[in-house]
Structures are given as structure tokens and as C-alpha cells.
Amino acid sequence: MPNTDQYWQGDTPFLDQEIFVGATEFKDLAGVGTFASAGAGLLTLNLATAAAGNFFANVTAALKRTGVFANPAIQQAQFGTSASLPGPVQGLPNTNDPEGIRGFPPFTAATLPTLVGPRSGTVAKGIQVNSVDILYTLNTVNASLAQIGLTYTNFVDNTAALPTVTNLITLGANGMPTAFRTNLYRFNVPVSTAVMITAFDSELIANVKITAGSGGTVNFYGCVFKCAYNFN
């Protein structure tokens, strides 16, 4: 087996990660949803007629990375930055590793390496949520409301009483269908500005609101997060 005393990194993320957050991982803050199973492999959070569910889930399966800074104990070559370290240095602007220029052509004019220079800071790692599939069934009649929101919350010591919240998907209808049909909805909502989630001590939270129509019911299966990821 090959061996290295160093770690290795990849610059380009993979695009095929799925994180399934099932029904039981969602908590209904309205207290009206009930769990049920229609058979093996079918587990849902259900709403009775006219019930207004407010489902929240902490996406605990989202593995994050915050970026690796230079460390002479690991990266021995002493060059590349004004700190005499071989890579980006936390708190020191415009520092990069020896390669500096990242990515592959064609480059846009705005990112042409000869114009903008090398990339500074760490290569973004972890996951980037690109879109979310919402899985649900509307029974008998149209739903009165269907919304989704996706946020990440950043906890910083000794700051404002409420942590900073960033909207990846602003809570709203976002095109979610409310029309009754017999078959399941697997509806995709994109993240308009997708970025790697790298902030220290941050939490990814999904919020789904569905209100069953009068005389109708709802079966909610969960959400699937479509992600780009780079853990190397």
C-alpha cells in the first residue's frame, strides 16, 4: 500500500452527494403532525385535514470543513507566504500555497489568473448545498400552503444575543406544488447562490411548512439535499 507523511488535497468538488433527511428527523413545532407507516420502507410525517404543520430539521449528516491553514509541523517546505509558511495563514491576508493559481481553463475574464493573481486563503472544503428535493403526497384535495426554507446559523462567542442566520433558500413557496394528485411529489428547489459552508460552528437547518386542505391530508417523507462536496 502507498503511504505518505503528508495529507493530500483536491481543488475540484464532486457533484453527486445526496443527504436524505427522513420524516423522523423533522420536528413539528405546531404539534399536529403524526408519524405513520403504510408498509415496509414507508415512513411519513402526516397531517390530518386542515392541519398546519411547521417541520424543522437540523441536518446533522452534513459534514463540514472550515479549511486547513499552513502548519510547519506538517507542511515542512518554508516558502509561499510572507509568514515563511507553505500555505495560507489564518489572519494574514493574501497568503496562499505554492500553487496559488487554482482551477482549470477556460477562465472567465473576471477570474483570469494573469489579471487577478493567485487565490488567497484556503481552498473551500466540506459541502455545498445546490438544491433540495421535497418528498410529499397531497391527498384528496389541494393543500392550502406549501413552503420551504434552508438556513445556516453561525455561532460566534461574545456577539449579539441571537446568532447570525444566512438564508440559502428564503422561506417561501419557492414553486412548491399545492395541487392534489394521486402520485408522489418529488419537487426540487434550487439554492440561488450556492457556496461551500465553511463558517466555524455553523448549523444547517431545513424548515418545511405544509397546510392540508379542508377535507385533505398530507404525507411528508422528508427532504433530499443535493450537494457538491470536497473532503480531500
C-alpha positions as a Markdown table, in Angstrom:
| # | Residue | x | y | z |
|---|---|---|---|---|
| 1 | Met | 0.0 | 0.0 | 0.0 |
| 2 | Pro | 1.3 | 3.5 | -0.8 |
| 3 | Asn | 2.0 | 5.7 | 2.2 |
| 4 | Thr | 2.5 | 9.4 | 2.8 |
| 5 | Asp | 3.6 | 11.5 | 5.8 |
| 6 | Gln | 1.5 | 14.4 | 4.4 |
| 7 | Tyr | -2.1 | 14.8 | 3.6 |
| 8 | Trp | -3.4 | 15.4 | 0.1 |
| 9 | Gln | -6.0 | 17.8 | -1.2 |
| 10 | Gly | -8.3 | 18.1 | -4.2 |
| 11 | Asp | -9.3 | 21.5 | -5.6 |
| 12 | Thr | -12.4 | 20.4 | -7.5 |
| 13 | Pro | -15.5 | 19.2 | -5.6 |
| 14 | Phe | -17.6 | 16.2 | -6.6 |
| 15 | Leu | -21.2 | 17.0 | -7.6 |
| 16 | Asp | -23.1 | 13.8 | -6.7 |
| 17 | Gln | -23.6 | 13.9 | -2.9 |
| 18 | Glu | -27.1 | 13.2 | -1.6 |
| 19 | Ile | -28.1 | 13.7 | 2.1 |
| 20 | Phe | -31.5 | 12.2 | 2.9 |
| 21 | Val | -33.2 | 13.7 | 5.9 |
| 22 | Gly | -36.2 | 11.5 | 6.6 |
| 23 | Ala | -39.5 | 12.2 | 8.2 |
| 24 | Thr | -38.5 | 11.2 | 11.7 |
| 25 | Glu | -35.7 | 13.8 | 11.7 |
| 26 | Phe | -38.2 | 16.6 | 11.4 |
| 27 | Lys | -39.9 | 18.0 | 14.5 |
| 28 | Asp | -43.3 | 19.6 | 14.0 |
| 29 | Leu | -43.3 | 22.8 | 16.1 |
| 30 | Ala | -47.0 | 23.1 | 15.6 |
| 31 | Gly | -47.5 | 19.7 | 17.3 |
| 32 | Val | -50.1 | 18.5 | 14.8 |
| 33 | Gly | -48.0 | 16.0 | 12.7 |
| 34 | Thr | -48.1 | 12.3 | 13.5 |
| 35 | Phe | -45.8 | 9.5 | 12.3 |
| 36 | Ala | -47.2 | 6.6 | 10.4 |
| 37 | Ser | -46.1 | 3.8 | 8.1 |
| 38 | Ala | -48.0 | 2.5 | 5.1 |
| 39 | Gly | -45.8 | -0.6 | 4.9 |
| 40 | Ala | -42.1 | -1.7 | 4.8 |
| 41 | Gly | -39.9 | 1.2 | 3.9 |
| 42 | Leu | -42.7 | 3.8 | 4.0 |
| 43 | Leu | -42.3 | 6.2 | 7.0 |
| 44 | Thr | -44.1 | 9.5 | 6.9 |
| 45 | Leu | -45.0 | 12.5 | 9.0 |
| 46 | Asn | -48.7 | 13.0 | 8.4 |
| 47 | Leu | -51.1 | 16.0 | 8.6 |
| 48 | Ala | -54.8 | 15.5 | 9.1 |
| 49 | Thr | -57.4 | 17.6 | 7.3 |
| 50 | Ala | -56.7 | 21.3 | 7.5 |
| 51 | Ala | -53.8 | 20.8 | 9.9 |
| 52 | Ala | -50.9 | 23.3 | 9.5 |
| 53 | Gly | -47.5 | 21.6 | 10.0 |
| 54 | Asn | -44.3 | 23.5 | 10.7 |
| 55 | Phe | -41.5 | 21.0 | 10.3 |
| 56 | Phe | -37.8 | 21.7 | 11.3 |
| 57 | Ala | -34.8 | 19.5 | 10.9 |
| 58 | Asn | -31.1 | 20.0 | 11.9 |
| 59 | Val | -29.2 | 18.5 | 9.0 |
| 60 | Thr | -26.8 | 16.5 | 11.3 |
| 61 | Ala | -25.5 | 14.4 | 8.4 |
| 62 | Ala | -23.9 | 17.5 | 6.8 |
| 63 | Leu | -20.2 | 17.0 | 7.3 |
| 64 | Lys | -18.4 | 20.4 | 7.3 |
| 65 | Arg | -14.8 | 21.6 | 6.9 |
| 66 | Thr | -13.5 | 25.0 | 7.7 |
| 67 | Gly | -10.3 | 25.0 | 5.7 |
| 68 | Val | -6.7 | 23.9 | 6.6 |
| 69 | Phe | -4.1 | 26.6 | 7.2 |
| 70 | Ala | -0.4 | 26.1 | 7.0 |
| 71 | Asn | 1.4 | 24.3 | 9.8 |
| 72 | Pro | 5.2 | 23.9 | 9.7 |
| 73 | Ala | 4.9 | 20.7 | 11.8 |
| 74 | Ile | 3.1 | 19.1 | 8.9 |
| 75 | Gln | 4.0 | 21.1 | 5.8 |
| 76 | Gln | 7.7 | 21.4 | 6.0 |
| 77 | Ala | 8.6 | 23.5 | 2.9 |
| 78 | Gln | 9.2 | 27.0 | 4.1 |
| 79 | Phe | 8.1 | 29.2 | 1.2 |
| 80 | Gly | 5.0 | 30.7 | -0.3 |
| 81 | Thr | 3.9 | 33.3 | 2.1 |
| 82 | Ser | 5.1 | 36.4 | 4.0 |
| 83 | Ala | 4.9 | 34.3 | 7.1 |
| 84 | Ser | 7.5 | 31.8 | 5.8 |
| 85 | Leu | 4.9 | 29.1 | 5.8 |
| 86 | Pro | 4.0 | 26.9 | 2.9 |
| 87 | Gly | 0.3 | 27.8 | 2.6 |
| 88 | Pro | -2.5 | 30.2 | 3.6 |
| 89 | Val | -2.1 | 31.6 | 7.1 |
| 90 | Gln | -5.1 | 32.4 | 9.3 |
| 91 | Gly | -5.4 | 36.1 | 9.9 |
| 92 | Leu | -2.8 | 37.0 | 7.3 |
| 93 | Pro | -4.3 | 38.3 | 4.1 |
| 94 | Asn | -3.3 | 37.4 | 0.6 |
| 95 | Thr | -1.4 | 34.3 | 1.6 |
| 96 | Asn | -1.7 | 31.1 | -0.4 |
| 97 | Asp | 0.0 | 27.8 | -1.0 |
| 98 | Pro | 2.9 | 27.4 | -3.6 |
| 99 | Glu | 0.5 | 26.5 | -6.4 |
| 100 | Gly | -1.6 | 29.6 | -5.9 |
| 101 | Ile | -3.5 | 29.5 | -9.2 |
| 102 | Arg | -6.4 | 27.1 | -9.0 |
| 103 | Gly | -9.0 | 25.7 | -11.3 |
| 104 | Phe | -8.7 | 24.9 | -15.0 |
| 105 | Pro | -9.4 | 26.7 | -18.3 |
| 106 | Pro | -11.4 | 28.2 | -19.8 |
| 107 | Phe | -11.2 | 31.1 | -17.3 |
| 108 | Thr | -13.6 | 34.0 | -17.4 |
| 109 | Ala | -12.1 | 37.4 | -17.8 |
| 110 | Ala | -13.1 | 38.2 | -14.2 |
| 111 | Thr | -11.0 | 35.2 | -12.9 |
| 112 | Leu | -8.1 | 35.2 | -15.4 |
| 113 | Pro | -5.1 | 34.3 | -13.2 |
| 114 | Thr | -2.8 | 36.8 | -15.0 |
| 115 | Leu | -5.2 | 39.6 | -14.1 |
| 116 | Val | -6.5 | 38.8 | -10.6 |
| 117 | Gly | -3.4 | 36.9 | -9.4 |
| 118 | Pro | -3.3 | 33.8 | -7.2 |
| 119 | Arg | -6.1 | 32.7 | -5.0 |
| 120 | Ser | -5.6 | 33.7 | -1.3 |
| 121 | Gly | -6.8 | 31.8 | 1.7 |
| 122 | Thr | -7.7 | 28.1 | 1.9 |
| 123 | Val | -9.5 | 26.0 | -0.7 |
| 124 | Ala | -13.1 | 25.8 | 0.2 |
| 125 | Lys | -13.9 | 22.3 | 1.6 |
| 126 | Gly | -16.9 | 20.4 | 3.0 |
| 127 | Ile | -20.3 | 20.6 | 1.3 |
| 128 | Gln | -22.2 | 23.0 | -0.8 |
| 129 | Val | -26.0 | 22.5 | -1.0 |
| 130 | Asn | -27.1 | 23.1 | -4.6 |
| 131 | Ser | -30.7 | 22.2 | -4.3 |
| 132 | Val | -33.3 | 20.3 | -2.2 |
| 133 | Asp | -35.9 | 17.7 | -3.2 |
| 134 | Ile | -39.0 | 17.8 | -1.1 |
| 135 | Leu | -40.9 | 14.5 | -0.9 |
| 136 | Tyr | -44.7 | 14.6 | -0.1 |
| 137 | Thr | -48.1 | 13.5 | -1.2 |
| 138 | Leu | -51.3 | 15.6 | -1.1 |
| 139 | Asn | -54.4 | 13.5 | -0.6 |
| 140 | Thr | -58.0 | 14.2 | -1.7 |
| 141 | Val | -57.9 | 18.0 | -2.1 |
| 142 | Asn | -55.3 | 20.8 | -2.7 |
| 143 | Ala | -53.1 | 21.9 | 0.1 |
| 144 | Ser | -53.6 | 25.4 | 1.5 |
| 145 | Leu | -49.9 | 26.1 | 1.9 |
| 146 | Ala | -46.5 | 24.6 | 0.9 |
| 147 | Gln | -43.2 | 26.3 | 1.8 |
| 148 | Ile | -39.6 | 25.5 | 2.3 |
| 149 | Gly | -36.6 | 27.4 | 3.8 |
| 150 | Leu | -33.0 | 26.5 | 4.3 |
| 151 | Thr | -30.6 | 28.4 | 6.5 |
| 152 | Tyr | -27.3 | 28.1 | 8.2 |
| 153 | Thr | -26.7 | 29.6 | 11.6 |
| 154 | Asn | -23.3 | 30.7 | 12.7 |
| 155 | Phe | -22.4 | 30.8 | 16.5 |
| 156 | Val | -19.7 | 33.3 | 17.4 |
| 157 | Asp | -18.6 | 33.8 | 21.0 |
| 158 | Asn | -19.5 | 37.1 | 22.8 |
| 159 | Thr | -21.5 | 38.6 | 19.9 |
| 160 | Ala | -25.2 | 39.5 | 19.6 |
| 161 | Ala | -27.7 | 37.6 | 21.7 |
| 162 | Leu | -29.1 | 36.0 | 18.5 |
| 163 | Pro | -26.5 | 34.2 | 16.2 |
| 164 | Thr | -26.2 | 35.2 | 12.6 |
| 165 | Val | -28.5 | 33.4 | 10.2 |
| 166 | Thr | -27.9 | 33.2 | 6.5 |
| 167 | Asn | -30.7 | 32.2 | 4.1 |
| 168 | Leu | -29.7 | 29.6 | 1.5 |
| 169 | Ile | -33.3 | 29.2 | 0.5 |
| 170 | Thr | -35.6 | 32.0 | 1.9 |
| 171 | Leu | -38.7 | 30.5 | 3.5 |
| 172 | Gly | -41.5 | 30.7 | 0.9 |
| 173 | Ala | -43.5 | 28.8 | -1.6 |
| 174 | Asn | -40.4 | 28.6 | -4.0 |
| 175 | Gly | -42.7 | 27.0 | -6.6 |
| 176 | Met | -43.8 | 24.0 | -4.3 |
| 177 | Pro | -46.9 | 22.5 | -5.8 |
| 178 | Thr | -50.1 | 22.6 | -3.7 |
| 179 | Ala | -52.4 | 20.8 | -6.2 |
| 180 | Phe | -53.9 | 17.4 | -5.2 |
| 181 | Arg | -52.8 | 14.5 | -7.2 |
| 182 | Thr | -52.7 | 10.7 | -6.6 |
| 183 | Asn | -49.0 | 10.4 | -7.1 |
| 184 | Leu | -46.0 | 11.5 | -5.0 |
| 185 | Tyr | -44.4 | 14.9 | -5.5 |
| 186 | Arg | -40.6 | 14.9 | -5.7 |
| 187 | Phe | -40.1 | 18.6 | -6.1 |
| 188 | Asn | -36.7 | 20.3 | -6.5 |
| 189 | Val | -35.9 | 23.8 | -5.1 |
| 190 | Pro | -32.5 | 25.2 | -6.1 |
| 191 | Val | -30.2 | 27.3 | -3.9 |
| 192 | Ser | -29.8 | 30.5 | -5.9 |
| 193 | Thr | -26.3 | 31.3 | -4.6 |
| 194 | Ala | -24.7 | 28.0 | -3.6 |
| 195 | Val | -21.4 | 28.2 | -1.6 |
| 196 | Met | -19.4 | 25.9 | 0.5 |
| 197 | Ile | -20.5 | 26.1 | 4.1 |
| 198 | Thr | -17.2 | 26.8 | 5.9 |
| 199 | Ala | -18.0 | 29.1 | 8.8 |
| 200 | Phe | -16.9 | 27.8 | 12.2 |
| 201 | Asp | -19.6 | 26.4 | 14.5 |
| 202 | Ser | -22.4 | 26.6 | 12.0 |
| 203 | Glu | -25.6 | 24.7 | 11.8 |
| 204 | Leu | -27.7 | 23.8 | 8.7 |
| 205 | Ile | -31.5 | 23.9 | 9.3 |
| 206 | Ala | -34.4 | 23.0 | 7.0 |
| 207 | Asn | -37.9 | 24.3 | 7.6 |
| 208 | Val | -40.9 | 22.9 | 5.7 |
| 209 | Lys | -44.4 | 24.3 | 6.2 |
| 210 | Ile | -47.4 | 22.5 | 4.8 |
| 211 | Thr | -51.1 | 23.1 | 5.5 |
| 212 | Ala | -53.5 | 20.4 | 4.4 |
| 213 | Gly | -56.6 | 21.5 | 2.6 |
| 214 | Ser | -60.1 | 21.2 | 4.2 |
| 215 | Gly | -61.0 | 17.6 | 3.7 |
| 216 | Gly | -57.5 | 16.6 | 2.6 |
| 217 | Thr | -54.4 | 15.1 | 4.3 |
| 218 | Val | -50.6 | 15.2 | 3.7 |
| 219 | Asn | -47.9 | 12.6 | 3.9 |
| 220 | Phe | -44.4 | 14.1 | 4.2 |
| 221 | Tyr | -41.5 | 11.7 | 3.6 |
| 222 | Gly | -38.6 | 14.1 | 4.1 |
| 223 | Cys | -36.0 | 16.0 | 2.0 |
| 224 | Val | -33.0 | 15.1 | -0.1 |
| 225 | Phe | -30.1 | 17.6 | -0.2 |
| 226 | Lys | -28.2 | 17.6 | -3.5 |
| 227 | Cys | -24.7 | 18.7 | -2.7 |
| 228 | Ala | -21.2 | 19.3 | -4.1 |
| 229 | Tyr | -18.6 | 18.0 | -1.7 |
| 230 | Asn | -14.8 | 18.1 | -1.2 |
| 231 | Phe | -13.4 | 16.4 | 1.9 |
| 232 | Asn | -9.9 | 15.9 | 0.5 |
